Amino acid sequence: MAKKQIDMGPTGYNKKDWEAYRWCVRNDIAVSAKARGPTEWYVVIVNKGKTNTTPDTFGKKVIWEKIFEYCRYYHEKYTE
């Protein structure tokens, strides 16, 4: 039996969001989604070997916003 494909919705394109995302990747800060089910995700952040998971889950209209929000936070925190 094949698994259903999970749809996290469109990522959108905002230049500043993607710059922050790339900065995190280059600086070993991983911000990603972890499925709770087919329509809910946690945000997982791995920074300097420490893993944090959001207590709340987010739907497909919000998950990418949250991922980019955390990327912007870390980018701003360490570059300004």
Secondary structure as GFF3:
##gff-version 3
##sequence-region A 1 80
A	DSSP	alpha_helix	15	26	.	.	.	ID=ss1
A	DSSP	beta_strand	29	37	.	.	.	ID=ss2
A	DSSP	beta_strand	40	47	.	.	.	ID=ss3
A	DSSP	beta_strand	50	53	.	.	.	ID=ss4
A	DSSP	alpha_helix	63	79	.	.	.	ID=ss5
###
